[in-house]
Amino acid sequence: MNQAAAHFASLQKPLRLAADDFLRTSTDPRHLDGVRRLWRASARSGDFYLRDYTGRYCLGYEQFYADDERCLEHETPPEVVTEQNWFFRLSRYSGEILELLESGRIRIEPAARRREVLGFVRAGLSDISVSRPAARSDGWGIPVPGSPDQVIYVWWDALANYLTADPARWTDATERVHVIGKGILRFHAVYWPALLLSAGERLPDTIFVHDYLTVDGAKISKSAGNTVRPTDLIDRYGADAVRWWLLREVAPLGDTDFTEARLIARADQELANGLGNLVHRVLSLARRTGRITSASPLRTVHSLADRIDAALADFDFRAATGAAVEVIADANRHVEQTRPWTLNGTDLDEVLGTVVSTCRELATEISPFLPDGAAHLHARLTSGAPDRLYPRLAQ
C-alpha cells in the first residue's frame, strides 16, 4: 500500500498536476477522526440499525448486489455472504434525494448519467449495509464507534474523505464538484448525499461523470494486463502530448479507445503542425524585420475566452480545447492568405503584429490545458526565438 500511494502521489510532477491535498484514507489521522465524527452524527439522527443479512457480494468492487443485478466491472459472479451488519436508513431519504436530482440542485453531467440515477432512485431505495464484521475484514477498516466487532464499510469510509481532509474547504467552497468514473455514480449521487443529509453537512453541487479509457475495446485494468503507464508515455512524447490527447479525444459520454498512434497523430496535427508551425513561421519573419509591432489580434480571439468558459461549464474539454484549435487554424489561414513573406514595411508589421497578438492570447487561454506549452509559448513570443515549440513525434 505504501508503494501504491507513493506511485499515485508521484504522478503529480510528470503530469503537471496541481493538488491541494493528498489524503491516504488508510493512515491519515485526519481521516480516521473525521469518519468517526460523521458516523456519530448519523447515529444521533437514528439512521443506523443492526441486522442479519444475506446478500450477493462482489469482493473486487466491495459492493452488495440485488438478486437481479450483476457487477459490470468484474466477470467473477458475486459470492453469497451471510453476516450481521449495521444498516443505514437510505429509504428514509428517498424523497429528498429524488427532489435534489429532479430539481437540479445536485447537477449530474452528462444528462444520460442523470437519467440513469433518476431511474434507480424512482425504482425505490432500500436501506444499505454500512459495516462489515471485523473478522471478515482481515484487519482493514475503521472500527464502528461503540461496536468494535464491526468495521465501517469501505465505501462509506472512502466517501467521507471529501470532508475529512479539510471540513472547512468543503463547507466554505463556492461550489463542490465531484469528478468520478461511471462505475461509482450510485455511491456519489445517491448514497453520499443521503449520508450528508443524515449528518447535517453541505451537499455536493455537481457530479461530473466520465466513462472509461479502453485498449482494444477493453477497460484498462491490472487484472486484464492491458495497463498503460502514463509516465512511460510522458517519457516518450512529453506531458503536453499526453495531456492534449486526454483533452482532445476523450469523449464526454462513452468509452474512448487509446492507441499511441492516435496520441501521436493528434499532437503532430494540432500542436506541431498547427500551433508550433504557426509560431515558427511568424517569429522567423519577425526576426528578419528585427521588431514586432503591436496590433490587434484576429477577431475570432475576442470570443475565445467565453467559448472556453462555456464549454468548461458543461465539462466538455473537447469543445474547450477545440475552440483554441479553431483560432490556431484561423491564424494559419491568415498567414497563408496575407503571404507575409512577400510583404515589407507597415504591411508586414501589421500581419506579424496581428498573428503574434493572437498567439499571446492563445498562450493565456491554453495555460490550464498545457501549462508547460503555454509558458514556452509566452517565452518564445517575448524573446522572438523561432525555435520549434513542438517537434513532430511521428518518425
N, C-alpha and C positions, 0 to 999 in steps of 0.2 A: 504493500500500500504506500509506503514511503516513496518508493521508486516511481509509482504511478503518479502520485501527487506532484513530485518534483518534475516529472516529464510534462504534465499539463501546464504547470507554472512556467516552465522554460520556454513554452511556445510564444509567450508574450513578446519577447525581443525579436525573434526572426520574423514573426508575422506583423510586427509593428503595431501591437495592440496596446491600448491604454486601459488598465484595470484599476479601479478604485480600491479593490479589496480582493483577497483570495482566501477563501474560507474552507478549511478542512473540517467537515462536519463530524468526523470520527474522533478528532483530537482537540479541536479548538474549544477552550473553556467558555468562550462567549456563547458558542452554540449550545453546549450542554446546559448551561444555566438558562438560556433563552427558551429551549424546548421544554424544560421543566416549568418555566413560568407560563408558557402558553397552555400546557396541559392542565395546570392548576386552574387557569382562567376558565377553560371549557368545563372542567369538573365543577366549578362553582355555578355554572349555568345549568348543571344537571344533565349534561349531554353524554355522559358515559354510563354504560351498564355492562355487567359481566354476564356472559352466557356461553354455553357449549355450542360448538359449531362444526359442521361437516361441509367441506366445500372443495371445489377443484382449484388447485393452486399451481401456478406456474413459478417454479423456483427461479428461473432465469430472469423473469420480469418482476418477481416479488409481488404478485397480484393474484387475488381470487377471481374466478370467473363463474358466471352463471352456467347452468347446465346446457343452455343453447348457445354459449359463446365459446370461442377458441382464441388462443393467443396468436395474433397476427405477426408477432416478431420472432417466435420460436416454433420450430417444427415439432418439438417434443410435446406430446399431449400433457395437459396439466395432471398432476397427481392428486388423488383424493386424500384430503387431510382432515382429521378429526382432532379438535383441540378446544380448550377453553380460552376465550379472548375477551378483552374489553372491546365493546362496540360503541361507535359514535352515532348519535341520533341524526343521521343525514336526512331522513324523511321529514324531520321537523322543519327543515329549511327549504323544502321543495318549492313552495310558493314564492319565497323571496328570491331564490336562485333563478327561477323562471322569469320573474319580473325584471331582475337585473339584466338578464340576457335579452329578453324581448324588447326592453326599452332602450338598449344600447348603453346603459350605464356602465356595464362591462362590455367593452367592444372586442369582438373577435374578428380577426382578419386572417386569411381571406374569407369571403362570405360563405363559401362552401363549408368551411370548418365551423362557422357559426350555426349553419343549418344542421350539421352533424350533432353538435352539442344540444341544440334545442330538441332534436328528435329524441335524444337519450333522456333528457330531463322530462319531457312531456310524457314519456312512457312510464314515468313514476320512479322515484328514488327510494331505494331500500337502505336501511342502516348498514354501515360498513365496519369491518374489523379494523381496529387501530392498534392492536398489540399482538404479540406472539409469545408463547411460553419461552421463558429464558432457556429452558432445557433444549429447545429446538434451534436456538439462535447461535450456537457454537461460540458463545462469549461476545457476540456482536450486539450492539444496540444499547440504548439508554434505558435504565430501569424505570418502570412506571412509578411515579411518586406514590408512596404508600402501598405499593404492590410489587415488591422486588422479584417475585417469581415470574413477572411478565416484563418484556421489553417493548418499548414503543415501536410500532410498525415503521419500517424503513422509509416508506413514502411520507408518512406523517412527519417523521423526523426530518427528512430531506426538504420538504416544502417549507418548513419553519425557518430555513436558513435565510430567506429573504428578509425576515425580521430580526433574526438573532445576531447577525453580523453588526448591525448598527440600527437599532429600532428608530432612532430619530431620522435617519436617512429615509426610511420607509414612510414614516408618519408625516414628515415635513416636505416630502418631494412634491413638486408641482404636478408630476404625472408618474404613475407607477406602471411600467411596461414590462411584460414578460415576453421573451423571445424563446420559443420552445420547439421541439420536434413534434410531429403529429402523433407519435406514439404515446405521449404523455399529456395529451389535450384534456382528457377527462379529469385527471388529477388537478390541473391548473384552473380549469374553467368551472368545475363543479365542486370537488372536494375541498380545494383550498379556499374559495370564497365562503363555503359553509363553515370551515374551521375558524376563519377570521370573524365571521358574524357571531359565532359562539363565544369567541374570546373577546369580542368588543373592539377589534382592531380595524384599521382602514382597509378598504378593499382595493384590489388592482383596478386600473383603468382600462388597460388594453392588453390583449394577448395576441401576439403575432405568431402564427404557426407556420413553420416551414416543413417541407417534405424532405425526402432523403436524397443524398448522393448515392449513385449506384455505379457499379463497374460491370459491364456486360449484362446490365439489367438486374443485377442482384445487389441488395443492400450491402454497403461496406461494413464488414464486421471481422473481428479477430477470429471468431469461430469458423467463418467461411474461408479464411485465408486469403481474402482479397483486399487487405488493407492498403492504403496509400499514405505514406508518411509525408505530411506537409513540409517538414524540414528538408527532406530529400528533394522535393520539387523546388523549394526555395534555393537550395544549393545549386541546382542545375539551371534554373531560369530566373531567379530573383523574386523578391517579395512582391514587387509590383505586378509581375505577370500572374502570380498565383491569386493575389487579391482581385485583379482585374477579371480573371476568368470567373471567380466566385460571384462577383457583382454583375457581370455582363451576361452570364449564361445560365445561372441557376434560376429555375422558374419559380414564380410566386406560388404556383399550385401545380403539383405533380412532381414526380421524381425526375432527377436530372442525371444523365449518364456521363461519367467523366472519362476522358482519354487525354493523354499527354498531347496527342496530335491536335485536339481541339484547343487546348490551352495555348499551344504554340501558334496556331493559326490566328486565334483572337488577338494575342499580343502583337504578332507581326502586322496584322491588318490595321489595328487601331492605334497601337502605341508606337511601333517602329515606323510603319508606312504613313500613318495618319499624323499623330502629334509630333513624333520625332523628326520626320522628314520636313514637316512644315517649319519647325523651329530652325532646323539646319539650313534650309534654303534661305529663309529670311535673314538670319544672322550672318550668313555668308555674304549676302548682298549688302547688309548694313556695314560689315567690315570694309567693304570696298569704298563706301562713302565716308566712313570714319565717324558717323553720327547716326542717332535715331531721333527723329523729330517727333514731338508729341502730337498725337492725333486721336480722334475718337475711334473706339472700336467698331466692329461691324454691328449692324442693327440687331442681329439675332442674339447678341450678347446681352442686350438690355433685359430680355425676359428669362435669361438662363437661370438666375438665382431663384426666381419664382417657380419655374418649371421643376427645378430640382427639389425645392421645398414641398411642392405639391405631390411629387412622386414619393418622397420620403414619408409624407403624411399617410400615404397609402401602403407604406412598406414595400414599394416597388423599386428595388435597387436597379433592375434592368432599365426601367424608364428614366431613373435619375441619371445614371451614367450615360444612357443613350442620348439625353439632352446635350451633354458635353460633346459626345461624338458627332452630333449634328452640327455643332458650332465649329468643331475641328474640320469637318468636311466642307462647311461653308467657307472657312478661311482658306483652305486649299483651292477651292474653286475660284475664289477671289484672286489668288496668286496666278492661277492659270489664265484667267480672263484678262487681267491687267498686264501680264507679262512684264514684271518689274525689271527683269534683266535687260530689257530693251529701252528702259527709261533712264532719264537723267534729271538732275536738279530737283525742283519742287515736286514734280510728278512722282519721281522715285521716292522722295521723302514722305509724300502723302501715303503711298501704298505701304511702304515699310512701317511707318508710324501706325497705320490702321491695324496691320496684322500683329505687330508687336503689342499694341494695346489690347488687342483681342486675346493674345496669348497670356498677358498678365492677368486678365480676368479669368481665363481658364485655369491658371495656376492656383488662383484663390479658390475657385469653385470645386476643383478636383482634390483639394488638400485632404478632406475627410476620407476620400476613397484611396488615394495614392499619396500618403504623406511624404514618402521619400521622393517620388517623382515630382510632386508639386514643389518641394524645396529645391530640387535640382533645376527645375524649370525657372523658378524665380532667380536662382543664381546665374543661370545662363543669360537670362534677359538683362540682368544687372551688369554682368561682365562683358556681354557681347560675344562670348566664346561660342563658335559654331560647332563645338564637339557634338557627336551623336548623343542625343538624350537616351534613346533606346536602340540598341543593336538588334538586328534581326536574329531570331532564335533558330529558324529553320536552317539546316545545313545543306 
